[in-house]
């Protein structure tokens, strides 16, 4: 009997990567590794180059200097095992939810019939069973983004790059999306690089959090999140979770990204 083997997750190597747009330097000598199957978040101030770095890893842009390898192979174009999720869901309004998810099969030239049941299973896993024939205009923002994530995961990518996919969602929907993402990636050989502005979100999802400085960005801290999996929202009460959030917050305070500007209340003596 032949035993099916599960493809190994893809490691990422980033070595001395810089990126400039004319005279504007976005990234400076960025170096880090992501192990196969690891979930790593990129966290930094707005405009620091997080999305740029993600596009470089995805092969959508070329670095000005340095090198990036995925699975030991230099990145020259998007990897065939890449799945990428963006801030906007980019669903096609004339297609129903199921057809939008199956668009991944159409683009890659894969027989739809092979992936139809997987598409339905992914939709059910994120709470969209029963909505397969709805159009995007009939869904909430959170539901649309869940459908977009299902489309990204349809071909079982071994590398998942996510560029603030929950940025436009309310706090409660973001929490549910984080739970959904943790569930759908937990049992698969998937390496994830996730861009976010939220420190608690990064800690909840990640094995490691890479903290980036202001532009031109460098990696200024590499924080391991030593919390057991699977995680639920109650983990945010764990002292280890709080300590990790506080450690990352402290890095941003030292960088001057976060500043405590509480107004000084004059004393009664000073008012006189």
N, C-alpha and C positions, 0 to 999 in steps of 0.2 A: 504494500500500500504506500502511495506517495503522500508525504506529509507536506502541506503547503507551508512555505516559509513567509514570514512577515518581513517586508523590506525594512532595512535599518533606517532610522531617522537620520537626516542630513546634518552634519556639523557645519558651522560657519567660521571662517577665519577672516578677520579684518586686520590688515597690517599697514599702519602709517598712512591711513587714507585722508587725503585732503580734497576739498572741492571749492573752487572759486567760480564766480560768475563775473567775468571782467575784473574790476577792481574790488569786488565784494567777496571776501573770504567767508565761506559758510562753515567749513570743517577744517580742523587743523590737526594732522598727525593722530588720527583716531585709530586705536588698536584694541581689539578684544577678541575673545573666542566665545562661541556658543556651542555647547556640546549637543550631539544628536539627541532629540527628544526633550531638550530643555525649553522652558518658557521664560523668556527674558524680556523685560520691559525697558524701553528708553524713556527717560523722564528728564525734562528740562524746561527752561523758560520758553515762552512763545518766540518763534523766529530763530531759535538756536541751531536749527539744522537737523532736527529729528526726522522729519519727513524726507529730507534730502538723503540722509543716511539710509533710510528704508528703501528709497528708489534705487540707490546705488547697489544695495544688496540684491534687489529684485532685477537688476540688469536693465532698468528703464533709463538710467543715465550712466555716464562713464566718470570715474573719479579723475581729478586733476593730477593726483599723485597717489602712490601706494597701490595696494592690491587687495582684492577680495576673492576668496575661494569658497565654494560650496561643495561639500563631499569630496574635497581635495582637488576639485577642478576650478580653474580660474573663471570668474564670471565675465562673460562677453555678451550675453543676451539673457533674457528671462529663462530660468531653469524650467525644464519640462514638468518637474514635480512641484512647481510653485503654485500657491494659492494666495491671492492678494485681496484684502478688504480695505475699502476707502471710507472717508468720512461720510460721503453720500452713498445711498444704497444703489443708485444707478439702475433701478429696475425699469424695464420697458413697459410703459403704461398700457400698451395694446395687448400684452401677454398676461395670462393669468399667473398666479403664484407658482404653480407646478411648472408651467412652461418657462418662467423666468429662471427657476432653479436648473431646469434642463438645458438652458442656454449654454451652460458650461460644456455639456456634451456636444452641442451643435458646433461651437467654436473649435473644439478639439477633434472634431470628426469621429466621435464615438457614437455607436449605435444607441439611440435613445432607449430602446427596449431594455438594454443591459442595465441602465441606471435608473429606470423609472421607479422601481421598488425602493432603491436606496434613497432617491429624492423624497419619496413619501415617508420613509422612516426618519430621515433627517428633519422634515417638517414636523412630524409627530413629536420628535425628541425636544423641539423648542416650542411646543405648544401650539403649532399651527395646523394640526390635523383638523379637517373640516373646512379649511380655508383654501384648499388647493385650487379651486376654480374661481376664486375671487381675483379681481383686478387690483393692482397696487393702490389706485385711488380709493378703494374701499377699506384700506387698512390704516391703522395708526402708524406713527413713525417707528415705534418700537417693533411692531409686527413686520414692517417693511425691512427693517435692518436685520431681523432674524431670518427672513427669507433670503436676504443678500448673503448672510453668513452661510446658509445652507448651500447656496449656489457656489460659494467659494470652496466648500468642503466636499462637493459632489464627487470629484475625481480622486478623493482620498490623497490630498497633497501631503508630501513628506516635509514640506517647508511652507509655513503660513506666516505671511507678513500682514500686519494690521495697523493701519494708519488712523488712529483715533476714531474707530468706527462708531463709538457711542457718544461722541462729543455733543450732538444736538439733542440728546435724550434727557428726560427728567431723571432725578436721582433714583426713584423707585424702579423705573424701567432699566436704568443702568445696572442696578443690583441684580435684576432678573437676567439681564443679558450676560453679566459676569458668571452667574451660576450656569447658564446655558452653555457658555463657551467652555467653562471648566469641565462640564459633563461630556461634551462632544469631542474634546481633545484628550480626555483622560485615558481612553482605551486604545489610542492610535499612536503609531510611531511618527509623531509630528513634532518638528522643531518650530517654535513660535517666537517671533519678535514682534512686540506690541508697543505702539507709541501711545502715550497718554500724558495728560497734564495732572491727573489725579494721583496723589501719593497713596491714599488708601486702596484705590483700585489696583495700582501697580503691585502693592504688597499682597493683596488678596489673590491675585492671579498668578504671580510669578514665583519662579525658583530663584531668580536674581533680578536686581534692579540696577541698571546702569544710569548714573546721574551725569547729565551733561551740563557744561558751563554755557554762558552766553556766547554768542557768535564772536569770533570763529570757535566753534564748539570743540571741546575736548572731553574725554571721559574723566571726571574728577572723583568719582566714587563707584565702587562695585560692591553692592550690598547683597549678601546672601539672605534669603528668606527661609529660615529654618522652622517651618511650620508643616505638620504632617498633612498628607492628602488622603482622601478627598476632604475639601474644605467647604464649610457652609458659612452663612453670614454671622453665625455666633462666634466664629473665630476672631472677629474684630474685638471681642471682649477679652481675648487672651493677652496677658501681659507681654508675651513675646511679639504679638502683632503690634501693640501700642509702642513697644520699644523700637521696633523696626521703623514705624512711621515717624517717631520722634528723631531717630538717627538721621533719616533722610531729610526731614524738616530742618535739622541742625545744619546739614550741608548747605541747603539753600539759604539759610540765615547767614552763614559764614561767607557765602558768595555775594550777599547783598540782594539776592532775588526776592527774599521775604524779609520785610522790615516791620518791626513792631512800632506802630505809630499811634498808640493809645494817647488820647489827649490828657494833658496834665490838669487835674482839678485843683484850683487854688485853695489853699487853707483859709480859715477865717481870718488869721493874722495877715495873710497876704492881701485879702480883699480890703482890709482897712488901709 
